[in-house]
Structure formats: C-alpha cells, structure tokens
Amino acid sequence: MSPSVEIRLEFTPNPNALKYVVDDFTFMSRGTASFGSKADASGSPLARRLLDIPGVAGCMIGLNFVTVTKTESGDWEVLDTRTRQVIQEHVASGEPAVDPLSLDKPMGTGRAGKSLGMMVLATMAAEAVARATVRAVLAAHTLNLANGLRLPCHADMVRAGS
C-alpha cells in the first residue's frame, strides 16, 4: 500500500457538500464528472465507493478534488472519516477515478454531463435561430433595396438626433 496522501478539506456554499482536495494527485485529466446515483457511477470506481457510504447523496470528481454531497440525515462527523478513508484507499489502489471511456458517452455521465449536453443543445438551437434571423433580415433588406426602399442606417439616426 502506498503512503497516505494529504487530503485538504474545503467548505462550499452548500452546507450539505464538502470538497476534498488532494494536491499531489490527479483524479481526472480534464473536466469534472458528477454522480447522483450508483447507476450514474457505473464508470467510476471511486464514485461507486463513495455512494456506498450511508448518508452520501452524490459526488463530483475533478482534477485533484472530490466534492461529496450528503443527504439531509447524513452526519458530517461520520461521513468525513469514511470519505477520507475511501479517497485514501482509492489513491492507493492505482485505479482510475473515472473510466475515460465513460466520459465519451453521449451527454456525459451523471447530472453534470446531462446538464452540459443540454447546454450544448440549447446553444446550437440558439445559433440556428440567430442564423435564421440574420437570413430573414438580409432577405428583407435585399427586397427593400430591390423595390427602391432604403432602410435607415446608424449614420442616418445620428444625423436625425435619435
């Protein structure tokens, strides 16, 4: 078993969540992954172990940290000790915190991946609407020019004192 690592505790704005930082260890090479259930955690040995702790509602794994969210009935004194133990065991195991292949699934893993996927879809939809709007404005402008109408430009408005 490798020597124990130093785990630094950071508080979060959420009183039901604590952040465990391991400065000299990398859990993930990029991004974060959130897990709210054991089903979400199928691609993460670390998340599965954390979610096995009674009182843990979810976890998020990042570059060098793990944030654990407790249930309302969870007791931080008990959870903190067990969470530190699970993190120590995981670091000593040499296993990846999250299987890299599970990160490439459509929409990611867990709630964060789904939220990110939804944001990407919303952004793509907004861009499509913006492109359609620009095309409609250009078509109207072209039609007005063809009919001899001229739309006022910024310089016309400045001259008019608008």
Contact map, one row per residue, 1 for C-alpha under 8 A:
111000000000000000000000000000000000000000000000000000000000000000000000000000000000000000011000000000000000000000000000000000000000000000000000000000000000000000
111100000000000000000000000000000000000000000000000000000000000000000000000000000000000000010000000000000000000000000000000000000000000000000000000000000000000000
111110000000000000000000000000000000000000000000000000000000000000000000000000000000000000010000000000000000000000000000000000000000000000000000000000000000000000
011111000000000000000000000000000000000000000000000000000000000000000000000000000000000100010000000000000000000000000000000000000000000000000000000000000000000000
001111100000000000000101000000000000000000000000000000000000000000000000000000000000000100100000000000000000000000000000000000000000000000000000000000000000000000
000111110000000000000110000000000000000000000000000000000000000000000000000000000000000000000000000000000000000000000000000000000000000000000000000000000000000000
000011111000000000011110000000000000000000000000000000000000000000000000000000000001000000000000000000000000000000000000000000000000000000000000000000000000000000
000001111100000000011100000000000000000000000000000000000000000000000000000000000000000000000000000000000000000000000000000000000000000000000000000000000000000000
000000111110000001111000000000000000000000000000000000000000000000000000000000000000000000000000000000000000000000000000000000000000000000000000000000000000000000
000000011111000001111000000000000000000000000000000000000000000000000000000000000000000000000000000000000000000000000000000000000000000000000000000000000000000000
000000001111101011100000000000000000000000000000000000000000000000000000000000000000000000000000000000000000000000000000000000000000000000000000000000000000000000
000000000111111011100000000000000000000000000000000000000000000000000000000000000000000000000000000000000000000000000000000000000000000000000000000000000000000000
000000000011111010000000000000000000000000000000000000000000000000000000000000000000000000000000000000000000000000000000000000000000000000000000000000000000000000
000000000001111111000000000000000000000000000000000000000000000000000000000000000000000000000000000000000000000000000000000000000000000000000000000000000000000000
000000000011111111000000000000000000000000000000000000000000000000000000000000000000000000000000000000000000000000000000000000000000000000000000000000000000000000
000000000000011111000000000000000000000000000000000000000000000000001111000000000000000000000000000000000000000000000000000000000000000000000000000000000000000000
000000000011111111100000000000000000000000000000000000000000000000111100000000000000000000000000000000000000000000000000000000000000000000000000000000000000000000
000000001111011111110000000000000000000000000000000000000000000000111000000000000000000000000000000000000000000000000000000000000000000000000000000000000000000000
000000001111000011111000000000000000000000000000000000000000000011110000000000000000000000000000000000000000000000000000000000000000000000000000000000000000000000
000000111100000001111100000000000000000000000000000000000000000011110000000000000001000000000000000000000000000000000000000000000000000000000000000000000000000000
000000111100000000111110000000000000000000000000000000000000000111000000000000000000000000000000000000000000000000000000000000000000000000000000000000000000000000
000011110000000000011111110000000000000000000000000000000000000110000000000000000000000000000000000000000000000000000000000000000000000000000000000000000000000000
000001100000000000001111100000000000000000000000000000000000000100000000000000000000000000000000000000000000000000000000000000000000000000000000000000000000000000
000010000000000000000111110000000000000000000000000000000000000100000000000000000000000000000000000000000000000000000000000000000000000000000000000000000000000000
000000000000000000000111111000000000000000000000000000000000000100000000000000000000000000100000000000000000000000000000000000000000000000000000000000000000000000
000000000000000000000101111110000000000000000000000000000000001100000000000000000000000000000000000000000000000000000000000000000000000000000000000000000000000000
000000000000000000000000111110000000000000000000000000000000111110000000000000000000000000000001110000000000000000000000000000000000000000000000000000000000000000
000000000000000000000000011111110000000000000000000000000000111100000000000000000000000000000001110000000000000000000000000000000000000000000000000000000000000000
000000000000000000000000011111100000000000000000000000000000001000000000000000000000000000000000000000000000000000000000000000000000000000000000000000000000000000
000000000000000000000000000111110000000000000000000000000000011000000000000000000000000000000000000000000000000000000000000000000000000000000000000000000000000000
000000000000000000000000000111111000000000000000000000000000011000000000000000000000000000000000000000000000000000000000000000000000000000000000000000000000000000
000000000000000000000000000101111100000000000000000000000001111000000000000000000000000000000000000000000000000100000000000000000000000000000000000000000000000000
000000000000000000000000000000111110000000000000000000000001110000000000000000000000000000000000000000100001110110000000000000000000000000000000000000000000000000
000000000000000000000000000000011111000000000000000000000111100000000000000000000000000000000000000000000000111110000000000000000000000000000000000000000000000000
000000000000000000000000000000001111110110000010000000000111000000000000000000000000000000000000000000000000111100000000000000000000000000000000000000000000000000
000000000000000000000000000000000111110110000000000000001110000000000000000000000000000000000000000000000000011000000000000000000000000000000000000000000000000000
000000000000000000000000000000000011111110000000001000001100000000000000000000000000000000000000000000000000000000000000000000000000000000000000000000000000000000
000000000000000000000000000000000011111111000011001100000000000000000000000000000000000000000000000000000000000000000000000000000000000000000000000000000000000000
000000000000000000000000000000000000111111000000000000000000000000000000000000000000000000000000000000000000000000000000000000000000000000000000000000000000000000
000000000000000000000000000000000011111111100000000000000000000000000000000000000000000000000000000000000000110000000000000000000000000000000000000000000000000000
000000000000000000000000000000000011111111111011000000000000000000000000000000000000000000000000000000000000110000000000000000000000000000000000000000000000000000
000000000000000000000000000000000000011111111001000000000000000000000000000000000000000000000000000000000000000000000000000000000000000000000000000000000000000000
000000000000000000000000000000000000000111111000000000000000000000000000000000000000000000000000011001000000000000000000000000000000000000000000000000000000000000
000000000000000000000000000000000000000011111111000000000000000000000000000000000000000000000001111000000000000000000000000000000000000000000000000000000000000000
000000000000000000000000000000000000000011111111100000000000000000000000000000000000000000000011110000000000000000000000000000000000000000000000000000000000000000
000000000000000000000000000000000000000000011111110000000000000000000000000000000000011001000001110000000000000000000000000000000000000000000000000000000000000000
000000000000000000000000000000000010010010011111111000000010100000000000000000000000000000000000110000000000000000000000000000000000000000000000000000000000000000
000000000000000000000000000000000000010011011111111100000000000000000000000000000000000000000000000000000000000000000000000000000000000000000000000000000000000000
000000000000000000000000000000000000000000001111111110000000000000000000000000000000010000000000000000000000000000000000000000000000000000000000000000000000000000
000000000000000000000000000000000000000000000111111110010010000000000000000000000010010000000000000000000000000000000000000000000000000000000000000000000000000000
000000000000000000000000000000000000110000000011111111011110000000000000000000000000000000000000000000000000000000000000000000000000000000000000000000000000000000
000000000000000000000000000000000000010000000001111111010000000000000000000000000000000000000000000000000000000000000000000000000000000000000000000000000000000000
000000000000000000000000000000000000000000000000111111110000000000000000000000100110000000000000000000000000000000000000000000000000000000000000000000000000000000
000000000000000000000000000000000000000000000000001111110000000000000000010000000000000000000000000000000000000000000000000000000000000000000000000000000000000000
000000000000000000000000000000000000000000000000000011111000000000000111111000100000000000000000000000000000000000000000000000000000000000000000000000000000000000
000000000000000000000000000000000000000000000000011111111110000000011110010000100000000000000000000000000000000000000000000000000000000000000000000000000000000000
000000000000000000000000000000000001100000000000001000111110000000011110000000000000000000000000000000000000000000000000000000000000000000000000000000000000000000
000000000000000000000000000000000111100000000000001000011111000000011100000000000000000000000000000000000000000000000000000000000000000000000000000000000000000000
000000000000000000000000000000000111000000000010011000011111100001111000000000000000000000000000000000000000000000000000000000000000000000000000000000000000000000
000000000000000000000000000000011110000000000000000000000111110001110000000000000000000000000000000000000000000000000000000000000000000000000000000000000000000000
000000000000000000000000001100011100000000000010000000000011111111100000000000000000000000000000100000000000000000000000000000000000000000000000000000000000000000
000000000000000000000000001101111000000000000000000000000001111111000000000000000000000000000000000000000000000000000000000000000000000000000000000000000000000000
000000000000000000000000011111110000000000000000000000000000111110000000000000000000000000000000000000000000000000000000000000000000000000000000000000000000000000
000000000000000000001111111100000000000000000000000000000000111111000000000000000000000000000000000000000000000000000000000000000000000000000000000000000000000000
000000000000000000111100001000000000000000000000000000000000111111100000000000000000000000000000000000000000000000000000000000000000000000000000000000000000000000
000000000000000000111000000000000000000000000000000000000011110111110000000000000000000000000000000000000000000000000000000000000000000000000000000000000000000000
000000000000000011110000000000000000000000000000000000000011100011111000000000000000000000000000000000000000000000000000000000000000000000000000000000000000000000
000000000000000011110000000000000000000000000000000000011111000001111100000000000000000000000000000000000000000000000000000000000000000000000000000000000000000000
000000000000000111000000000000000000000000000000000000011110000000111110000000000000000000000000000000000000000000000000000000000000000000000000000000000000000000
000000000000000110000000000000000000000000000000000000111100000000011111111100000000000000000000000000000000000000000000000000000000000000000000000000000000000000
000000000000000100000000000000000000000000000000000000111000000000001111110000000000000000000000000000000000000000000000000000000000000000000000000000000000000000
000000000000000100000000000000000000000000000000000000100000000000000111110000000000000000000000000000000000000000000000000000000000000000000000000000000000000000
000000000000000000000000000000000000000000000000000000100000000000000111111000000000000000000000000000000000000000000000000000000000000000000000000000000000000000
000000000000000000000000000000000000000000000000000001110000000000000111111100100000000000000000000000000000000000000000000000000000000000000000000000000000000000
000000000000000000000000000000000000000000000000000000100000000000000100111111100000000000000000000000000000000000000000000000000000000000000000000000000000000000
000000000000000000000000000000000000000000000000000000000000000000000100011111110000000000000000000000000000000000000000000000000000000000000000000000000000000000
000000000000000000000000000000000000000000000000000000000000000000000000001111111000000000000000000000000000000000000000000000000000000000000000000000000000000000
000000000000000000000000000000000000000000000000000000000000000000000000001111111100000000000000000000000000000000000000000000000000000000000000000000000000000000
000000000000000000000000000000000000000000000000000010110000000000000000011111111110000000000000000000000000000000000000000000000000000000000000000000000000000000
000000000000000000000000000000000000000000000000000000000000000000000000000111111111000000000000000000000000000000000000000000000000000000000000000000000000000000
000000000000000000000000000000000000000000000000000000000000000000000000000011111111100000000000000000000000000000000000000000000000000000000000000000000000000000
000000000000000000000000000000000000000000000000000010000000000000000000000001111111110000000000000000000000000000000000000000000000000000000000000000000000000000
000000000000000000000000000000000000000000000000010010000000000000000000000000111111111000000000000000000000000000000000000000000000000000000000000000000000000000
000000100000000000010000000000000000000000000000000000000000000000000000000000011111111100000000000000000000000000000000000000000000000000000000000000000000000000
000000000000000000000000000000000000000000000000000000000000000000000000000000001111111110000000000000000000000000000000000000000000000000000000000000000000000000
000000000000000000000000000000000000000000000100110000000000000000000000000000000111111111000000000000000000000000000000000000000000000000000000000000000000000000
000000000000000000000000000000000000000000000100000000000000000000000000000000000011111111100000000000000000000000000000000000000000000000000000000000000000000000
000110000000000000000000000000000000000000000000000000000000000000000000000000000001111111110000000000000000000000000000000000000000000000000000000000000000000000
000000000000000000000000000000000000000000000000000000000000000000000000000000000000111111111000000000000000000000000000000000000000000000000000000000000000000000
000000000000000000000000000000000000000000000100000000000000000000000000000000000000011111111110100000000000000000000000000000000000000000000000000000000000000000
000010000000000000000000100000000000000000000000000000000000000000000000000000000000001111111110000000000000000000000000000000000000000000000000000000000000000000
111100000000000000000000000000000000000000000000000000000000000000000000000000000000000111111100000000000000000000000000000000000000000000000000000000000000000000
100000000000000000000000000000000000000000000000000000000000000000000000000000000000000011111110000000000000000000000000000000000000000000000000000000000000000000
000000000000000000000000000000000000000000000000000000000000000000000000000000000000000001111111000000000000000000000000000000000000000000000000000000000000000000
000000000000000000000000000000000000000000001000000000000000000000000000000000000000000001101111100000000000000000000000000000000000000000000000000000000000000000
000000000000000000000000001100000000000000011100000000000000000000000000000000000000000000000111111000000000000000000000000000000000000000000000000000000000000000
000000000000000000000000001100000000000000011110000000000000100000000000000000000000000001000011111000000000000000000000000000000000000000000000000000000000000000
000000000000000000000000001100000000000000111110000000000000000000000000000000000000000000000001111101100000000000000000000000000000000000000000000000000000000000
000000000000000000000000000000000000000000110000000000000000000000000000000000000000000000000001111111100000000000000000000000000000000000000000000000000000000000
000000000000000000000000000000000000000000000000000000000000000000000000000000000000000000000000011111110000000000000000000000000000000000000000000000000000000000
000000000000000000000000000000000000000000000000000000000000000000000000000000000000000000000000001111111000000000000000000000000000000000000000000000000000000000
000000000000000000000000000000000000000000100000000000000000000000000000000000000000000000000000011111111001100000000000000000000000000000000000000000000000000000
000000000000000000000000000000001000000000000000000000000000000000000000000000000000000000000000011111111001100000000000000000000000000000000000000000000000000000
000000000000000000000000000000000000000000000000000000000000000000000000000000000000000000000000000111111101000000000000000000000000000000000000000000000000000000
000000000000000000000000000000000000000000000000000000000000000000000000000000000000000000000000000011111111100000000000000000000000000000000000000000000000000000
000000000000000000000000000000000000000000000000000000000000000000000000000000000000000000000000000000011111000000001000000000000000000000000000000000000000000000
000000000000000000000000000000000000000000000000000000000000000000000000000000000000000000000000000000001111100011011100000000000000000000000000000000000000000000
000000000000000000000000000000001000000000000000000000000000000000000000000000000000000000000000000001111111110111011000000000000000000000000000000000000000000000
000000000000000000000000000000001110000110000000000000000000000000000000000000000000000000000000000001101011111111000000000000000000000000000000000000000000000000
000000000000000000000000000000001111000110000000000000000000000000000000000000000000000000000000000000000001111111000000000000000000000000000000000000000000000000
000000000000000000000000000000000111000000000000000000000000000000000000000000000000000000000000000000000000111111100000000000000000000000000000000000000000000000
000000000000000000000000000000011110000000000000000000000000000000000000000000000000000000000000000000000001111111110000000000000000000000000000000000000000000000
000000000000000000000000000000001100000000000000000000000000000000000000000000000000000000000000000000000011111111111000000000000000000000000000000000000000000000
000000000000000000000000000000000000000000000000000000000000000000000000000000000000000000000000000000000011111111111100000000000000000000000000000000000000000000
000000000000000000000000000000000000000000000000000000000000000000000000000000000000000000000000000000000000001111111110000000000000000000000000000000000000000000
000000000000000000000000000000000000000000000000000000000000000000000000000000000000000000000000000000000011000111111111000000000000000000000000000000000000000000
000000000000000000000000000000000000000000000000000000000000000000000000000000000000000000000000000000000111000011111111100000000000000000000000000000000000000000
000000000000000000000000000000000000000000000000000000000000000000000000000000000000000000000000000000000010000001111111110000000000000000000000000000000000000000
000000000000000000000000000000000000000000000000000000000000000000000000000000000000000000000000000000000000000000111111111000000000000000000000000000000000000000
000000000000000000000000000000000000000000000000000000000000000000000000000000000000000000000000000000000000000000011111111100000000000000000000000000000000000000
000000000000000000000000000000000000000000000000000000000000000000000000000000000000000000000000000000000000000000001111111110000000000000000000000000000000000000
000000000000000000000000000000000000000000000000000000000000000000000000000000000000000000000000000000000000000000000111111111000000000000000000000000000000000000
000000000000000000000000000000000000000000000000000000000000000000000000000000000000000000000000000000000000000000000011111111100000000000000000000000000000000000
000000000000000000000000000000000000000000000000000000000000000000000000000000000000000000000000000000000000000000000001111111110000000000000000000000000000000000
000000000000000000000000000000000000000000000000000000000000000000000000000000000000000000000000000000000000000000000000111111111000000000000000000000000000000000
000000000000000000000000000000000000000000000000000000000000000000000000000000000000000000000000000000000000000000000000011111111100000000000000000000000000000000
000000000000000000000000000000000000000000000000000000000000000000000000000000000000000000000000000000000000000000000000001111111110000000000000000000000000000000
000000000000000000000000000000000000000000000000000000000000000000000000000000000000000000000000000000000000000000000000000111111111000000000000000000000000000000
000000000000000000000000000000000000000000000000000000000000000000000000000000000000000000000000000000000000000000000000000011111111100000000000000000000000000000
000000000000000000000000000000000000000000000000000000000000000000000000000000000000000000000000000000000000000000000000000001111111110000000000000000000000000000
000000000000000000000000000000000000000000000000000000000000000000000000000000000000000000000000000000000000000000000000000000111111111000000000000000000000000000
000000000000000000000000000000000000000000000000000000000000000000000000000000000000000000000000000000000000000000000000000000011111111100000000000000000000000000
000000000000000000000000000000000000000000000000000000000000000000000000000000000000000000000000000000000000000000000000000000001111111110000000000000000000000000
000000000000000000000000000000000000000000000000000000000000000000000000000000000000000000000000000000000000000000000000000000000111111111000000000000000000000000
000000000000000000000000000000000000000000000000000000000000000000000000000000000000000000000000000000000000000000000000000000000011111111100000000000000000000000
000000000000000000000000000000000000000000000000000000000000000000000000000000000000000000000000000000000000000000000000000000000001111111110000000000000000000000
000000000000000000000000000000000000000000000000000000000000000000000000000000000000000000000000000000000000000000000000000000000000111111111000000000000000000000
000000000000000000000000000000000000000000000000000000000000000000000000000000000000000000000000000000000000000000000000000000000000011111111100000000000000000000
000000000000000000000000000000000000000000000000000000000000000000000000000000000000000000000000000000000000000000000000000000000000001111111110000000000000000000
000000000000000000000000000000000000000000000000000000000000000000000000000000000000000000000000000000000000000000000000000000000000000111111111000000000000000000
000000000000000000000000000000000000000000000000000000000000000000000000000000000000000000000000000000000000000000000000000000000000000011111111100000100000000000
000000000000000000000000000000000000000000000000000000000000000000000000000000000000000000000000000000000000000000000000000000000000000001111111110000000000000000
000000000000000000000000000000000000000000000000000000000000000000000000000000000000000000000000000000000000000000000000000000000000000000111111111000000000000000
000000000000000000000000000000000000000000000000000000000000000000000000000000000000000000000000000000000000000000000000000000000000000000011111111111100000000000
000000000000000000000000000000000000000000000000000000000000000000000000000000000000000000000000000000000000000000000000000000000000000000001111111111000000000000
000000000000000000000000000000000000000000000000000000000000000000000000000000000000000000000000000000000000000000000000000000000000000000000111111110000000000000
000000000000000000000000000000000000000000000000000000000000000000000000000000000000000000000000000000000000000000000000000000000000000000000011111110000000000000
000000000000000000000000000000000000000000000000000000000000000000000000000000000000000000000000000000000000000000000000000000000000000000000001111111000000000000
000000000000000000000000000000000000000000000000000000000000000000000000000000000000000000000000000000000000000000000000000000000000000000000001111111100000000000
000000000000000000000000000000000000000000000000000000000000000000000000000000000000000000000000000000000000000000000000000000000000000000000001100111110000000000
000000000000000000000000000000000000000000000000000000000000000000000000000000000000000000000000000000000000000000000000000000000000000000001001000011111000000000
000000000000000000000000000000000000000000000000000000000000000000000000000000000000000000000000000000000000000000000000000000000000000000000000000001111111100000
000000000000000000000000000000000000000000000000000000000000000000000000000000000000000000000000000000000000000000000000000000000000000000000000000000111111100000
000000000000000000000000000000000000000000000000000000000000000000000000000000000000000000000000000000000000000000000000000000000000000000000000000000011111110000
000000000000000000000000000000000000000000000000000000000000000000000000000000000000000000000000000000000000000000000000000000000000000000000000000000011111111000
000000000000000000000000000000000000000000000000000000000000000000000000000000000000000000000000000000000000000000000000000000000000000000000000000000011111111100
000000000000000000000000000000000000000000000000000000000000000000000000000000000000000000000000000000000000000000000000000000000000000000000000000000011111111111
000000000000000000000000000000000000000000000000000000000000000000000000000000000000000000000000000000000000000000000000000000000000000000000000000000000111111111
000000000000000000000000000000000000000000000000000000000000000000000000000000000000000000000000000000000000000000000000000000000000000000000000000000000011111111
000000000000000000000000000000000000000000000000000000000000000000000000000000000000000000000000000000000000000000000000000000000000000000000000000000000001111111
000000000000000000000000000000000000000000000000000000000000000000000000000000000000000000000000000000000000000000000000000000000000000000000000000000000000111111
000000000000000000000000000000000000000000000000000000000000000000000000000000000000000000000000000000000000000000000000000000000000000000000000000000000000111111
